[in-house]
Amino acid sequence: MEENKQIDFLSIGDIATEPFIKIKEAEEKCDPDGNYCKLCLDYGGKIPYESNEVCHAVGNSSNVSIALSRLGMNSYLVSYVGDDVTGSDNIKQLKIENVKTDYLNVIKGLESNYHYVLWYGAERTILVRHTEFPYSFSLDTPEPKWIYLSSLASNSLDYHKTIGEYLNKHPNVSLAFQPGTFQIKFGIGPLSDIYRNTKVLFCNHEEAEKILNTKEKDIPKLIKMMHKLGPKIVVITDGENGSYSYDGDVILFMKAFYHKPIETTGAGDSFSGAFIAALFLDYSISDAMIWGAVNSSSVVSYVGPHKGLLNRKQIEEFIKDISPEDKPIILF
């Protein structure tokens, strides 16, 4: 780490390698409203696939760290890999993307995370296996301007508590929190310090329902319920239907700039990365919504979470041509 240089963004979360397997023959089964769809394959059959593309250094926090680096930020990743080829490939990819690896830990005797993405249509189903690394966060970690926190394995509860303690001691740090599978399963109570210290909380529509343990479907109602957990700003994304933000004052709605994505992996991460980068650069929440929508619209035009990530100049060029009716509107 460069001596005496403050960290802009410190992303914390698991990193993985993921092959994207494009399936040719499958079936989608959804509820009567077209939601909660299932990917159905012939049980015991041989399923044809079209292609297989391996992506390294993926996962919410790694994706966001790369998105931030592309946008010109001083970006670091706190994560763990095993002492294997997969881990080495992930580190190489981070370095290619100019993400600082000072806080990346190589653990002997453990396997790096390796997931499988079943890609059918524009959506994907991911087979995941999180290695339970010996998570440890130092309270002496140099204070960054922002921390981004997302997916970790099921043995990370104490790790979260230490991060919460760190945030309590460093109130000037802005936290962006995007709860992953096990963070949602932990529940709100055990992560109360995290939620209370969060500046921006990101989740999608379905995740909001799970976090709140509610059957409420109305996003404006959900976003206000999420805000009561403590975050200063809540952002709920809803794919092609757009995104919403709430700062305790007004709810903004931002339309999506895409309608026929190639593949949606990384759409939420690219949105989150661009959103917090915009806030870091002192743009308004409304502008940050535009940045997020622009970045995600590019990412879903490619396979994997990294190829379509934009730099600052590209986003600013795109925004120049946005008409007023395509900008965020105040719902309430």
QUIKA-V29755 format. One record per pair of residues at least 24 apart in sequence whose C-alpha atoms are under 10 Angstrom apart, sorted by the first residue. I is the first residue (numbers start at 0). J is the second residue. Records with the same first field share a line. If there is no record, write none. Layout:
BEGIN
I = J ; J
END
This chain:
BEGIN
0 = 75 ; 99 ; 100 ; 101 ; 102
1 = 101
3 = 141
4 = 73 ; 141 ; 143
5 = 73 ; 141 ; 142 ; 143 ; 144
6 = 72 ; 73 ; 74 ; 75 ; 99 ; 141 ; 142 ; 143 ; 144 ; 145 ; 146
7 = 67 ; 72 ; 73 ; 74 ; 75 ; 142 ; 143 ; 144 ; 145 ; 146 ; 276 ; 279
8 = 63 ; 64 ; 67 ; 68 ; 72 ; 73 ; 74 ; 75 ; 76 ; 142 ; 143 ; 144 ; 145 ; 146 ; 147 ; 172 ; 173 ; 174 ; 175 ; 275 ; 276 ; 279
9 = 60 ; 64 ; 73 ; 74 ; 75 ; 76 ; 77 ; 99 ; 102 ; 141 ; 142 ; 143 ; 144 ; 145 ; 146 ; 147 ; 148 ; 174
10 = 59 ; 60 ; 61 ; 62 ; 63 ; 64 ; 65 ; 67 ; 74 ; 75 ; 76 ; 77 ; 78 ; 102 ; 143 ; 145 ; 146 ; 147 ; 148 ; 149 ; 174 ; 175 ; 176
11 = 59 ; 60 ; 61 ; 63 ; 64 ; 75 ; 76 ; 77 ; 78 ; 79 ; 102 ; 103 ; 136 ; 146 ; 147 ; 148 ; 149 ; 150 ; 151 ; 162 ; 176
12 = 58 ; 59 ; 60 ; 61 ; 76 ; 77 ; 78 ; 79 ; 147 ; 148 ; 149 ; 150 ; 151 ; 152 ; 179
13 = 56 ; 57 ; 58 ; 59 ; 60 ; 61 ; 76 ; 77 ; 78 ; 79 ; 80 ; 111 ; 112 ; 129 ; 130 ; 132 ; 148 ; 149 ; 150 ; 151 ; 152
14 = 55 ; 56 ; 57 ; 58 ; 59 ; 60 ; 61 ; 62 ; 76 ; 77 ; 78 ; 79 ; 80 ; 86 ; 89 ; 90 ; 103 ; 111 ; 112 ; 113 ; 129 ; 150 ; 151
15 = 54 ; 55 ; 56 ; 57 ; 58 ; 59 ; 61 ; 78 ; 79 ; 80 ; 85 ; 86 ; 88 ; 89 ; 111 ; 112 ; 113 ; 114 ; 115 ; 127 ; 128 ; 129 ; 130
16 = 53 ; 54 ; 55 ; 56 ; 57 ; 58 ; 85 ; 86 ; 88 ; 89 ; 111 ; 112 ; 113 ; 114 ; 115
17 = 51 ; 52 ; 53 ; 54 ; 55 ; 56 ; 57 ; 58 ; 112 ; 113 ; 114 ; 115 ; 116 ; 117 ; 125 ; 126 ; 127 ; 303
18 = 50 ; 51 ; 52 ; 53 ; 54 ; 55 ; 113 ; 114 ; 115 ; 116 ; 117 ; 118 ; 125 ; 303
19 = 50 ; 51 ; 52 ; 53 ; 54 ; 114 ; 115 ; 116 ; 117 ; 118 ; 123 ; 124 ; 125 ; 264 ; 302 ; 303
20 = 48 ; 49 ; 50 ; 51 ; 52 ; 53 ; 115 ; 116 ; 117 ; 118 ; 119 ; 123
21 = 47 ; 48 ; 49 ; 50 ; 51 ; 52 ; 116 ; 117 ; 118 ; 119 ; 120 ; 121 ; 123 ; 262
22 = 46 ; 47 ; 48 ; 49 ; 50 ; 51 ; 116 ; 117 ; 118 ; 119 ; 120 ; 123
23 = 47 ; 48 ; 49 ; 50 ; 118 ; 119 ; 120
24 = 48 ; 49 ; 119
25 = 119 ; 120
26 = 119
27 = 119 ; 120
34 = 205
35 = 205
37 = 124
38 = 117 ; 118 ; 119 ; 122 ; 123 ; 124
48 = 117 ; 118 ; 119
49 = 118
50 = 118
51 = 116 ; 117 ; 118
52 = 116 ; 302 ; 303
53 = 115 ; 116 ; 302 ; 303
54 = 88 ; 89 ; 92 ; 302 ; 303 ; 304 ; 305 ; 306
55 = 85 ; 86 ; 87 ; 88 ; 89 ; 90 ; 91 ; 92 ; 93 ; 113 ; 303 ; 304 ; 305
56 = 85 ; 86 ; 87 ; 88 ; 89 ; 90 ; 91 ; 92 ; 93 ; 96 ; 112 ; 304 ; 305
57 = 89 ; 92 ; 93 ; 112 ; 113 ; 114 ; 264 ; 265 ; 303 ; 304 ; 305
58 = 112 ; 114 ; 149 ; 150 ; 151 ; 179 ; 264 ; 265 ; 268 ; 304
59 = 147 ; 148 ; 149 ; 150 ; 151 ; 177 ; 178 ; 179 ; 265 ; 267 ; 268 ; 269 ; 271 ; 272 ; 304
60 = 147 ; 148 ; 149 ; 150 ; 151 ; 176 ; 177 ; 268 ; 272
61 = 89 ; 93 ; 98 ; 149 ; 150 ; 268 ; 304 ; 305
62 = 93 ; 265 ; 266 ; 267 ; 268 ; 269 ; 271 ; 272 ; 303 ; 304 ; 305 ; 308
63 = 147 ; 148 ; 149 ; 265 ; 267 ; 268 ; 269 ; 270 ; 271 ; 272 ; 273 ; 275 ; 304 ; 305 ; 308
64 = 93 ; 96 ; 97 ; 98 ; 99 ; 147 ; 268 ; 269 ; 272
65 = 92 ; 93 ; 94 ; 95 ; 96 ; 97 ; 98 ; 99 ; 268 ; 269 ; 272 ; 304 ; 305 ; 308
66 = 96 ; 98 ; 268 ; 269 ; 270 ; 271 ; 272 ; 273 ; 276 ; 294 ; 304 ; 305 ; 307 ; 308 ; 309 ; 310
67 = 96 ; 97 ; 98 ; 269 ; 271 ; 272 ; 273 ; 274 ; 275 ; 276 ; 308 ; 309 ; 310 ; 311
68 = 93 ; 96 ; 97 ; 98 ; 99 ; 272 ; 276 ; 308 ; 310 ; 311
69 = 96 ; 97 ; 98 ; 272 ; 273 ; 305 ; 308 ; 309 ; 310 ; 311
70 = 272 ; 273 ; 276 ; 277 ; 308 ; 309 ; 310 ; 311 ; 312 ; 313 ; 314
71 = 97 ; 276 ; 310 ; 311 ; 312
72 = 97 ; 98 ; 276 ; 279 ; 280 ; 311
73 = 97 ; 98 ; 99 ; 143
74 = 98 ; 99 ; 100 ; 143 ; 145
75 = 99 ; 100 ; 101 ; 102 ; 103 ; 143 ; 146
76 = 100 ; 101 ; 102 ; 103 ; 146 ; 147
77 = 101 ; 102 ; 103 ; 104 ; 136 ; 147 ; 148
78 = 102 ; 103 ; 104 ; 105 ; 132 ; 134 ; 151
79 = 103 ; 104 ; 105 ; 106 ; 109 ; 110 ; 111 ; 112 ; 130 ; 131 ; 132 ; 133 ; 134
80 = 104 ; 105 ; 106 ; 107 ; 109 ; 110 ; 111 ; 112 ; 130 ; 132
81 = 105 ; 106 ; 107 ; 108 ; 109 ; 110 ; 111 ; 112 ; 130 ; 132
82 = 106 ; 107 ; 108 ; 109 ; 110 ; 111
83 = 107 ; 108 ; 109 ; 110 ; 111
84 = 110 ; 111
85 = 110 ; 111 ; 112 ; 113
86 = 110 ; 111 ; 112 ; 113
87 = 111
96 = 305
102 = 136 ; 140
104 = 132 ; 133 ; 134
105 = 132
106 = 132 ; 133
116 = 264 ; 303
118 = 262 ; 263 ; 264 ; 302
119 = 262
120 = 259 ; 260 ; 261 ; 262 ; 263
121 = 259 ; 260 ; 261 ; 262 ; 263 ; 264 ; 299 ; 300 ; 302
122 = 260 ; 261 ; 262 ; 263 ; 264
123 = 262 ; 263 ; 264
124 = 264
125 = 264
128 = 152
129 = 153 ; 154
130 = 154
131 = 155
133 = 158
134 = 158 ; 159
135 = 159 ; 161 ; 162
136 = 160 ; 161 ; 162 ; 165
137 = 161 ; 162 ; 165
138 = 162 ; 164 ; 165 ; 166 ; 168 ; 169
139 = 165
140 = 165
142 = 166 ; 169 ; 171 ; 172
143 = 169 ; 171 ; 172 ; 173 ; 174
144 = 171 ; 172 ; 173 ; 174 ; 279
145 = 171 ; 172 ; 173 ; 174 ; 175 ; 198 ; 275 ; 276 ; 279
146 = 172 ; 173 ; 174 ; 175 ; 176 ; 197 ; 198
147 = 173 ; 174 ; 175 ; 176 ; 177 ; 197 ; 199 ; 200 ; 271 ; 272 ; 275
148 = 174 ; 175 ; 176 ; 177 ; 178 ; 179 ; 193 ; 197 ; 200
149 = 175 ; 176 ; 177 ; 178 ; 179 ; 180 ; 181 ; 182 ; 201 ; 268
150 = 176 ; 177 ; 178 ; 179 ; 180 ; 181 ; 182 ; 183
151 = 178 ; 179 ; 180 ; 181 ; 182
152 = 179 ; 180 ; 181 ; 182
153 = 180 ; 181 ; 182 ; 184 ; 185
154 = 181
155 = 181 ; 182 ; 185
156 = 181 ; 182 ; 185 ; 189 ; 190
157 = 189 ; 190
159 = 189 ; 190 ; 192 ; 193
160 = 189 ; 190 ; 191 ; 192 ; 193
161 = 192 ; 193
162 = 190 ; 192 ; 193
163 = 190 ; 191 ; 192 ; 193 ; 194 ; 195 ; 196 ; 197
164 = 192 ; 193
165 = 192 ; 193
166 = 192 ; 193 ; 195 ; 196 ; 197
167 = 192 ; 193 ; 195 ; 196
169 = 196
170 = 196
172 = 196 ; 197 ; 198
173 = 197 ; 198 ; 199 ; 275 ; 279
174 = 198 ; 199 ; 200 ; 230 ; 275
175 = 199 ; 200 ; 201 ; 230 ; 232 ; 233 ; 271 ; 272 ; 275
176 = 200 ; 201 ; 202 ; 230 ; 233 ; 271
177 = 201 ; 202 ; 203 ; 206 ; 234 ; 267 ; 268 ; 271
178 = 202 ; 203 ; 206 ; 207 ; 210
179 = 206
180 = 206 ; 209 ; 210
182 = 210
183 = 207 ; 209 ; 210 ; 211 ; 212
184 = 209 ; 210
185 = 210
186 = 210 ; 211 ; 212
187 = 211 ; 212 ; 228
188 = 228
191 = 228 ; 229
192 = 229
193 = 228 ; 229 ; 230
194 = 225 ; 226 ; 227 ; 228 ; 229 ; 230 ; 231
195 = 226 ; 227 ; 228 ; 229 ; 230 ; 231
196 = 228 ; 229 ; 230 ; 231
197 = 228 ; 229 ; 230 ; 231 ; 232 ; 233
198 = 229 ; 230 ; 231 ; 232 ; 233 ; 246 ; 275
199 = 226 ; 229 ; 230 ; 231 ; 232 ; 233 ; 234 ; 244 ; 245 ; 246 ; 271 ; 274 ; 275 ; 278
200 = 225 ; 226 ; 228 ; 229 ; 230 ; 231 ; 232 ; 233 ; 234 ; 235 ; 244 ; 271
201 = 230 ; 232 ; 233 ; 234 ; 235 ; 236 ; 244 ; 267 ; 268 ; 270 ; 271
202 = 233 ; 234 ; 235 ; 236 ; 237 ; 267 ; 268 ; 271
203 = 234 ; 235 ; 236 ; 237 ; 238 ; 242 ; 243 ; 267
204 = 234 ; 235 ; 236 ; 237 ; 238 ; 242 ; 243
205 = 235 ; 236 ; 237
206 = 235 ; 236
207 = 234 ; 235 ; 236
218 = 242 ; 243 ; 244
219 = 243 ; 244 ; 245 ; 250 ; 251 ; 252 ; 330 ; 331
222 = 246 ; 247 ; 250
223 = 247 ; 248 ; 250
232 = 284
234 = 270 ; 271 ; 274 ; 288
235 = 267
236 = 266 ; 267 ; 270 ; 271 ; 292
237 = 267
238 = 263 ; 266 ; 267 ; 292 ; 295 ; 296
239 = 263 ; 296
241 = 288 ; 292 ; 327
242 = 270 ; 288 ; 289 ; 291 ; 292 ; 327
243 = 288 ; 327 ; 328 ; 329 ; 330
244 = 284 ; 285 ; 287 ; 288 ; 327 ; 329 ; 330
245 = 284 ; 329 ; 331
246 = 284
248 = 331
249 = 328 ; 329 ; 330 ; 331
250 = 327 ; 328 ; 329 ; 330 ; 331
251 = 284 ; 285 ; 288 ; 326 ; 327 ; 328 ; 329 ; 330 ; 331
252 = 285 ; 288 ; 326 ; 327 ; 328 ; 329 ; 330 ; 331
253 = 285 ; 288 ; 289 ; 291 ; 292 ; 325 ; 326 ; 327 ; 328 ; 329
254 = 288 ; 289 ; 292 ; 324 ; 325 ; 326 ; 327 ; 328
255 = 289 ; 291 ; 292 ; 293 ; 295 ; 296 ; 325
256 = 289 ; 292 ; 293 ; 294 ; 295 ; 296 ; 297 ; 325
257 = 292 ; 293 ; 295 ; 296 ; 297 ; 299 ; 300
258 = 296 ; 299
259 = 296 ; 299 ; 300
260 = 296 ; 297 ; 298 ; 299 ; 300 ; 301 ; 302
261 = 298 ; 299 ; 300 ; 301 ; 302 ; 303
262 = 298 ; 299 ; 300 ; 301 ; 302 ; 303 ; 304
263 = 295 ; 296 ; 298 ; 299 ; 300 ; 301 ; 302 ; 303 ; 304
264 = 295 ; 298 ; 299 ; 301 ; 302 ; 303 ; 304 ; 305
265 = 295 ; 298 ; 299 ; 302 ; 303 ; 304 ; 305 ; 307 ; 308
266 = 291 ; 292 ; 294 ; 295 ; 296 ; 297 ; 298 ; 299 ; 300 ; 303 ; 304 ; 305 ; 307 ; 308
267 = 291 ; 292 ; 294 ; 295 ; 298 ; 299 ; 304
268 = 294 ; 295 ; 298 ; 304 ; 305 ; 308
269 = 293 ; 294 ; 295 ; 296 ; 297 ; 298 ; 299 ; 304 ; 305 ; 307 ; 308 ; 309
270 = 294 ; 295 ; 296 ; 298 ; 308
271 = 295
272 = 308
273 = 308 ; 309 ; 310 ; 311 ; 314
276 = 311
277 = 311
284 = 327
285 = 326 ; 327 ; 328 ; 329
286 = 318 ; 326 ; 327
287 = 327
288 = 326 ; 327
289 = 314 ; 317 ; 318 ; 321 ; 325 ; 326 ; 327
290 = 314 ; 315 ; 317 ; 318
293 = 317 ; 318
END
